[in-house]
Amino acid sequence: MGDVANAIEARYPGRNIDVNVPARRSDGSLETDSDIELPKAIIQIKSGRGRRAASQATSTMDALAPAGRPVVVYGPDLGPYVMRDIGERGGLVTRSLDELLDVIGP
C-alpha cells in the first residue's frame, strides 16, 4: 500500500491521501475499509489473485455510495475472472500501476 501511495504522491504532489479508512454502515457498525481514499476515488489494493476482491469492492461501493467516488481495485496479480466480476459489480479494476495513476488523474 505504501508503494502505491508514494506513486500517487510522486505523480500528483500535494494530493490529499488517506490510508486505511474505515467505512461504516448507517447504524455505525464497520462495513469495510478502503486502502487509499482520494478526493475523487477510493482504491482497494489486492495482493495475489484477489479471491475476495470482488465482494470487498462491492462492500466498499455500498458503504461509500453517497460519496459518489468510484472504487478502483488495483492488484498486479489479479485473475481474469476476479477482474471480470469486479467490473460486472460496477468497480474499476487494473493490474497496472500506470493505468491506476491515469484513472485517478486530475
Rosetta constraint file for C-alpha pairs under 8 A:
AtomPair CA 1 CA 5 HARMONIC 6.25 0.50
AtomPair CA 1 CA 35 HARMONIC 7.17 0.50
AtomPair CA 1 CA 36 HARMONIC 7.94 0.50
AtomPair CA 1 CA 45 HARMONIC 6.70 0.50
AtomPair CA 2 CA 6 HARMONIC 5.99 0.50
AtomPair CA 3 CA 7 HARMONIC 6.12 0.50
AtomPair CA 4 CA 8 HARMONIC 6.23 0.50
AtomPair CA 4 CA 97 HARMONIC 7.64 0.50
AtomPair CA 5 CA 9 HARMONIC 6.22 0.50
AtomPair CA 5 CA 17 HARMONIC 7.41 0.50
AtomPair CA 5 CA 36 HARMONIC 7.37 0.50
AtomPair CA 6 CA 10 HARMONIC 6.07 0.50
AtomPair CA 7 CA 11 HARMONIC 6.18 0.50
AtomPair CA 7 CA 101 HARMONIC 7.96 0.50
AtomPair CA 8 CA 12 HARMONIC 5.78 0.50
AtomPair CA 8 CA 13 HARMONIC 7.67 0.50
AtomPair CA 8 CA 15 HARMONIC 7.93 0.50
AtomPair CA 8 CA 101 HARMONIC 6.60 0.50
AtomPair CA 9 CA 13 HARMONIC 4.85 0.50
AtomPair CA 9 CA 14 HARMONIC 6.71 0.50
AtomPair CA 9 CA 15 HARMONIC 6.54 0.50
AtomPair CA 11 CA 101 HARMONIC 7.59 0.50
AtomPair CA 12 CA 105 HARMONIC 7.86 0.50
AtomPair CA 15 CA 38 HARMONIC 7.58 0.50
AtomPair CA 16 CA 38 HARMONIC 6.13 0.50
AtomPair CA 16 CA 39 HARMONIC 6.85 0.50
AtomPair CA 17 CA 36 HARMONIC 6.69 0.50
AtomPair CA 17 CA 37 HARMONIC 5.90 0.50
AtomPair CA 17 CA 38 HARMONIC 5.30 0.50
AtomPair CA 17 CA 39 HARMONIC 7.92 0.50
AtomPair CA 18 CA 36 HARMONIC 5.62 0.50
AtomPair CA 18 CA 37 HARMONIC 5.08 0.50
AtomPair CA 18 CA 38 HARMONIC 6.72 0.50
AtomPair CA 19 CA 34 HARMONIC 7.18 0.50
AtomPair CA 19 CA 35 HARMONIC 5.32 0.50
AtomPair CA 19 CA 36 HARMONIC 4.44 0.50
AtomPair CA 19 CA 37 HARMONIC 6.28 0.50
AtomPair CA 20 CA 33 HARMONIC 6.11 0.50
AtomPair CA 20 CA 34 HARMONIC 5.52 0.50
AtomPair CA 20 CA 35 HARMONIC 4.58 0.50
AtomPair CA 20 CA 36 HARMONIC 6.25 0.50
AtomPair CA 21 CA 33 HARMONIC 5.33 0.50
AtomPair CA 21 CA 34 HARMONIC 5.24 0.50
AtomPair CA 21 CA 35 HARMONIC 6.60 0.50
AtomPair CA 21 CA 36 HARMONIC 7.21 0.50
AtomPair CA 21 CA 37 HARMONIC 7.19 0.50
AtomPair CA 22 CA 30 HARMONIC 6.86 0.50
AtomPair CA 22 CA 31 HARMONIC 7.66 0.50
AtomPair CA 22 CA 32 HARMONIC 6.09 0.50
AtomPair CA 22 CA 33 HARMONIC 4.13 0.50
AtomPair CA 22 CA 34 HARMONIC 6.43 0.50
AtomPair CA 23 CA 30 HARMONIC 6.12 0.50
AtomPair CA 23 CA 31 HARMONIC 5.61 0.50
AtomPair CA 23 CA 32 HARMONIC 5.33 0.50
AtomPair CA 23 CA 33 HARMONIC 5.15 0.50
AtomPair CA 23 CA 34 HARMONIC 7.14 0.50
AtomPair CA 23 CA 60 HARMONIC 7.27 0.50
AtomPair CA 23 CA 63 HARMONIC 6.04 0.50
AtomPair CA 23 CA 64 HARMONIC 6.83 0.50
AtomPair CA 24 CA 28 HARMONIC 5.39 0.50
AtomPair CA 24 CA 29 HARMONIC 5.41 0.50
AtomPair CA 24 CA 30 HARMONIC 4.43 0.50
AtomPair CA 24 CA 31 HARMONIC 4.97 0.50
AtomPair CA 24 CA 32 HARMONIC 7.02 0.50
AtomPair CA 24 CA 63 HARMONIC 6.40 0.50
AtomPair CA 25 CA 29 HARMONIC 5.48 0.50
AtomPair CA 25 CA 30 HARMONIC 6.27 0.50
AtomPair CA 25 CA 31 HARMONIC 5.73 0.50
AtomPair CA 25 CA 63 HARMONIC 6.03 0.50
AtomPair CA 31 CA 59 HARMONIC 6.77 0.50
AtomPair CA 31 CA 60 HARMONIC 7.58 0.50
AtomPair CA 31 CA 63 HARMONIC 6.47 0.50
AtomPair CA 32 CA 56 HARMONIC 7.33 0.50
AtomPair CA 32 CA 59 HARMONIC 6.47 0.50
AtomPair CA 32 CA 60 HARMONIC 6.16 0.50
AtomPair CA 32 CA 63 HARMONIC 7.60 0.50
AtomPair CA 33 CA 60 HARMONIC 7.01 0.50
AtomPair CA 34 CA 42 HARMONIC 6.57 0.50
AtomPair CA 34 CA 43 HARMONIC 6.45 0.50
AtomPair CA 34 CA 44 HARMONIC 5.86 0.50
AtomPair CA 34 CA 60 HARMONIC 6.93 0.50
AtomPair CA 35 CA 42 HARMONIC 7.71 0.50
AtomPair CA 35 CA 43 HARMONIC 5.95 0.50
AtomPair CA 35 CA 44 HARMONIC 5.15 0.50
AtomPair CA 35 CA 45 HARMONIC 6.35 0.50
AtomPair CA 36 CA 42 HARMONIC 5.98 0.50
AtomPair CA 36 CA 43 HARMONIC 5.04 0.50
AtomPair CA 36 CA 44 HARMONIC 6.70 0.50
AtomPair CA 37 CA 41 HARMONIC 6.27 0.50
AtomPair CA 37 CA 42 HARMONIC 4.61 0.50
AtomPair CA 37 CA 43 HARMONIC 6.23 0.50
AtomPair CA 38 CA 42 HARMONIC 6.03 0.50
AtomPair CA 38 CA 43 HARMONIC 8.00 0.50
AtomPair CA 39 CA 69 HARMONIC 7.94 0.50
AtomPair CA 40 CA 69 HARMONIC 5.57 0.50
AtomPair CA 40 CA 70 HARMONIC 7.40 0.50
AtomPair CA 40 CA 104 HARMONIC 7.07 0.50
AtomPair CA 41 CA 69 HARMONIC 4.89 0.50
AtomPair CA 41 CA 70 HARMONIC 5.15 0.50
AtomPair CA 41 CA 71 HARMONIC 6.08 0.50
AtomPair CA 41 CA 72 HARMONIC 7.08 0.50
AtomPair CA 41 CA 104 HARMONIC 6.54 0.50
AtomPair CA 42 CA 69 HARMONIC 6.52 0.50
AtomPair CA 42 CA 70 HARMONIC 6.19 0.50
AtomPair CA 42 CA 71 HARMONIC 4.77 0.50
AtomPair CA 42 CA 72 HARMONIC 6.09 0.50
AtomPair CA 43 CA 71 HARMONIC 5.79 0.50
AtomPair CA 43 CA 72 HARMONIC 4.80 0.50
AtomPair CA 43 CA 73 HARMONIC 5.77 0.50
AtomPair CA 43 CA 74 HARMONIC 7.09 0.50
AtomPair CA 44 CA 57 HARMONIC 7.23 0.50
AtomPair CA 44 CA 71 HARMONIC 7.26 0.50
AtomPair CA 44 CA 72 HARMONIC 6.20 0.50
AtomPair CA 44 CA 73 HARMONIC 4.71 0.50
AtomPair CA 44 CA 74 HARMONIC 6.19 0.50
AtomPair CA 45 CA 73 HARMONIC 5.90 0.50
AtomPair CA 45 CA 74 HARMONIC 4.90 0.50
AtomPair CA 45 CA 75 HARMONIC 5.84 0.50
AtomPair CA 46 CA 50 HARMONIC 5.82 0.50
AtomPair CA 46 CA 53 HARMONIC 6.88 0.50
AtomPair CA 46 CA 73 HARMONIC 7.18 0.50
AtomPair CA 46 CA 74 HARMONIC 6.11 0.50
AtomPair CA 46 CA 75 HARMONIC 4.71 0.50
AtomPair CA 46 CA 76 HARMONIC 7.94 0.50
AtomPair CA 46 CA 78 HARMONIC 7.60 0.50
AtomPair CA 47 CA 75 HARMONIC 5.78 0.50
AtomPair CA 47 CA 76 HARMONIC 7.31 0.50
AtomPair CA 47 CA 77 HARMONIC 6.76 0.50
AtomPair CA 47 CA 78 HARMONIC 7.60 0.50
AtomPair CA 48 CA 75 HARMONIC 7.37 0.50
AtomPair CA 48 CA 76 HARMONIC 7.82 0.50
AtomPair CA 48 CA 77 HARMONIC 5.36 0.50
AtomPair CA 48 CA 78 HARMONIC 6.34 0.50
AtomPair CA 49 CA 75 HARMONIC 7.78 0.50
AtomPair CA 49 CA 77 HARMONIC 5.27 0.50
AtomPair CA 49 CA 78 HARMONIC 4.16 0.50
AtomPair CA 49 CA 79 HARMONIC 5.10 0.50
AtomPair CA 49 CA 82 HARMONIC 7.71 0.50
AtomPair CA 50 CA 54 HARMONIC 7.91 0.50
AtomPair CA 50 CA 75 HARMONIC 7.47 0.50
AtomPair CA 50 CA 77 HARMONIC 7.72 0.50
AtomPair CA 50 CA 78 HARMONIC 5.46 0.50
AtomPair CA 50 CA 79 HARMONIC 7.03 0.50
AtomPair CA 50 CA 82 HARMONIC 6.75 0.50
AtomPair CA 51 CA 82 HARMONIC 6.83 0.50
AtomPair CA 52 CA 56 HARMONIC 6.23 0.50
AtomPair CA 53 CA 57 HARMONIC 5.99 0.50
AtomPair CA 53 CA 73 HARMONIC 7.59 0.50
AtomPair CA 53 CA 82 HARMONIC 7.07 0.50
AtomPair CA 53 CA 86 HARMONIC 7.45 0.50
AtomPair CA 54 CA 58 HARMONIC 6.24 0.50
AtomPair CA 54 CA 82 HARMONIC 6.42 0.50
AtomPair CA 54 CA 83 HARMONIC 7.86 0.50
AtomPair CA 54 CA 85 HARMONIC 6.08 0.50
AtomPair CA 54 CA 86 HARMONIC 4.78 0.50
AtomPair CA 54 CA 89 HARMONIC 7.53 0.50
AtomPair CA 55 CA 59 HARMONIC 6.23 0.50
AtomPair CA 56 CA 60 HARMONIC 6.11 0.50
AtomPair CA 57 CA 61 HARMONIC 6.12 0.50
AtomPair CA 57 CA 71 HARMONIC 6.82 0.50
AtomPair CA 57 CA 73 HARMONIC 7.12 0.50
AtomPair CA 57 CA 86 HARMONIC 6.97 0.50
AtomPair CA 57 CA 91 HARMONIC 6.72 0.50
AtomPair CA 58 CA 62 HARMONIC 6.08 0.50
AtomPair CA 58 CA 86 HARMONIC 7.89 0.50
AtomPair CA 58 CA 89 HARMONIC 6.63 0.50
AtomPair CA 58 CA 91 HARMONIC 7.65 0.50
AtomPair CA 59 CA 63 HARMONIC 6.05 0.50
AtomPair CA 60 CA 64 HARMONIC 5.91 0.50
AtomPair CA 60 CA 65 HARMONIC 7.99 0.50
AtomPair CA 60 CA 71 HARMONIC 7.32 0.50
AtomPair CA 61 CA 65 HARMONIC 5.35 0.50
AtomPair CA 61 CA 70 HARMONIC 7.64 0.50
AtomPair CA 61 CA 71 HARMONIC 6.38 0.50
AtomPair CA 61 CA 91 HARMONIC 7.83 0.50
AtomPair CA 64 CA 68 HARMONIC 7.35 0.50
AtomPair CA 64 CA 69 HARMONIC 7.73 0.50
AtomPair CA 65 CA 69 HARMONIC 7.25 0.50
AtomPair CA 70 CA 91 HARMONIC 6.88 0.50
AtomPair CA 70 CA 92 HARMONIC 7.32 0.50
AtomPair CA 71 CA 91 HARMONIC 5.43 0.50
AtomPair CA 71 CA 92 HARMONIC 6.22 0.50
AtomPair CA 72 CA 91 HARMONIC 6.03 0.50
AtomPair CA 72 CA 92 HARMONIC 4.62 0.50
AtomPair CA 72 CA 93 HARMONIC 5.51 0.50
AtomPair CA 72 CA 94 HARMONIC 7.69 0.50
AtomPair CA 72 CA 100 HARMONIC 7.80 0.50
AtomPair CA 73 CA 86 HARMONIC 7.99 0.50
AtomPair CA 73 CA 91 HARMONIC 7.18 0.50
AtomPair CA 73 CA 92 HARMONIC 6.14 0.50
AtomPair CA 73 CA 93 HARMONIC 4.65 0.50
AtomPair CA 73 CA 94 HARMONIC 6.46 0.50
AtomPair CA 74 CA 93 HARMONIC 5.91 0.50
AtomPair CA 74 CA 94 HARMONIC 5.17 0.50
AtomPair CA 74 CA 95 HARMONIC 5.75 0.50
AtomPair CA 74 CA 96 HARMONIC 7.41 0.50
AtomPair CA 74 CA 97 HARMONIC 7.51 0.50
AtomPair CA 74 CA 100 HARMONIC 7.08 0.50
AtomPair CA 75 CA 94 HARMONIC 6.59 0.50
AtomPair CA 75 CA 95 HARMONIC 4.99 0.50
AtomPair CA 75 CA 96 HARMONIC 7.66 0.50
AtomPair CA 76 CA 94 HARMONIC 7.48 0.50
AtomPair CA 76 CA 95 HARMONIC 4.08 0.50
AtomPair CA 76 CA 96 HARMONIC 6.24 0.50
AtomPair CA 76 CA 97 HARMONIC 7.86 0.50
AtomPair CA 77 CA 95 HARMONIC 6.60 0.50
AtomPair CA 78 CA 82 HARMONIC 6.55 0.50
AtomPair CA 78 CA 83 HARMONIC 6.62 0.50
AtomPair CA 78 CA 95 HARMONIC 6.67 0.50
AtomPair CA 79 CA 83 HARMONIC 6.29 0.50
AtomPair CA 80 CA 84 HARMONIC 6.18 0.50
AtomPair CA 81 CA 85 HARMONIC 6.08 0.50
AtomPair CA 82 CA 86 HARMONIC 6.18 0.50
AtomPair CA 83 CA 87 HARMONIC 6.32 0.50
AtomPair CA 83 CA 93 HARMONIC 6.17 0.50
AtomPair CA 83 CA 94 HARMONIC 7.69 0.50
AtomPair CA 84 CA 88 HARMONIC 6.17 0.50
AtomPair CA 85 CA 89 HARMONIC 6.28 0.50
AtomPair CA 86 CA 90 HARMONIC 6.53 0.50
AtomPair CA 86 CA 91 HARMONIC 5.31 0.50
AtomPair CA 86 CA 92 HARMONIC 6.94 0.50
AtomPair CA 86 CA 93 HARMONIC 6.78 0.50
AtomPair CA 87 CA 91 HARMONIC 5.04 0.50
AtomPair CA 87 CA 92 HARMONIC 5.84 0.50
AtomPair CA 87 CA 93 HARMONIC 6.74 0.50
AtomPair CA 94 CA 99 HARMONIC 6.88 0.50
AtomPair CA 94 CA 100 HARMONIC 6.55 0.50
AtomPair CA 95 CA 99 HARMONIC 7.96 0.50
AtomPair CA 96 CA 100 HARMONIC 6.25 0.50
AtomPair CA 97 CA 101 HARMONIC 6.19 0.50
AtomPair CA 98 CA 102 HARMONIC 6.24 0.50
AtomPair CA 99 CA 103 HARMONIC 6.13 0.50
AtomPair CA 100 CA 104 HARMONIC 6.35 0.50
AtomPair CA 101 CA 105 HARMONIC 6.10 0.50
